[in-house]
Amino acid sequence: MKISTKTNNKGSVYNRTTPVKSSSLEPKIAKFFGAVTQHLASDNLYRKDMLSLTASENYQSFLVRMLSSSHNSSFYSFIPPYNVESAGEEWFFPDSDSRKEITALLRETGKAMFHSQTFDERPNGGSGAEQAVLLATCNRGDGWLHFSAQDGGHFGNEALSIKAGLEEHHFPVDPTTGLIKIEELNTILKKHQNIKLLLLDQSHKLRYQPLAEIKKLLQPDVLLAYDCSHDMGLIVGGSLPQPLLEGADVLIGNTHKTFPSVNKAIIAFADKNHPLFKPVSDWVCPFLQSNSHHELTLPLLISLMEMKVFGKDYAEQTVKNAKAFAKELREQGFNVSGEHFCYTKTHQVHLILDSRQEALKAVSELLPSAGIRGNNIMIPGHNAFGLRLGTQAITRRGMKEEEMREVAKFLAKVLLKKENPTKIKAEVKELLMDFSLFPLAYSFDFLVDDDLGKSLLMEVLSK
């Protein structure tokens, strides 16, 4: 490493031509690097030894993690998903043709996998993607409809809706089946003809909704949007239907839950000529964000290719694991939501506990002490609180139905039998020793020691 000539306030000089060794750094700087390294080492150990059952996180493969480190990570990218006739009068940044080619390859791959005519990878998160759709579709006084918090709806848009002067409505949901009640929805739509947007934004999702039936109820000027943040990986893997083929006009979702990639989001329209395509795109950038973090474009592309190659097997195993997990939890004595439809058809499993306090204590004290991570939520369809658990991350570690039954027994020991969490933590750690974070299942991790992977990493980490 070489550092340009600079004089600090004490008069010391680092010479541009002399490599700086760690021993020549001031003690407080050396201590700083030592502390940061120790924090990172502790976090790596935590990830390695914790059984992650959160439904909203996943593990990125080694290549995906490394590919955000290239030189282009410091530079802007404004490439819109629609054709631009000229560079414009302002904010033109000359750039390499290679970045444009990578973006084009990503978008063509995404369109093919989601059966869409457009693909926008620029949103920096799922909430921003939803907000772009909401703001582009609705004007002050218009109505929109989504899931209530009780039924698993996302929390991110209601405050914005109030501020924008929009009229908010909620889907009517059958508490037993978990499905939208079509006849009651039709009544709402007829009564409130100012509704311009239906946003299926469930975060607590045990099954797929009847999109085709919903689409039949809508007038041509009403947008049907499906948020696939939680089930994106299951959709591209074929375990759930493709929303754009079922009648949705636009697909949105973040890319780090069942889809095991970076913290980004996508927006994909079924029809490139849809009148809201460009307005939604412009709300993403430049209105809501000016930096689309192009350093994540290549990792996202590799993730798409991983899912193209391994997605079917990964999605099928994720759902199989969730079903086996739910069944064993019930056998162990837990109250598992969704009995009417065999508990789950996705990656999620919902445990009903007695109270908000019990659910909070489970995820903040008891389970972490046993080496297990989960989330506490209000359980859809029940006037109760509990745990939202997911199988996508541990499926990436290579676990199958047999291990899921063992994991269910871990939870029973901690939460039902009140056994010592420290003892269970040792059992969890022993189980995880056979399911390391490298190489991950259903990934390109095997390429790291291959000439293809080495060449790619050499360019990414080019000095």
Helices and strands as residue ranges (DSSP letters): E 6-7, E 13-14, G 22-24, H 27-49, E 51-52, H 62-66, G 67-69, G 71-74, H 97-114, H 126-137, E 143-146, G 149-151, H 158-163, E 167-170, H 182-191, E 195-200, H 211-216, E 223-227, H 232-236, H 243-246, E 250-254, E 265-269, H 277-282, I 283-288, G 294-296, H 297-332, E 335-336, G 339-341, E 348-352, H 356-361, I 362-366, H 367-369, E 372-373, E 375-378, E 385-390, H 392-396, H 401-411, I 412-416, H 421-432, G 445-449, H 451-460
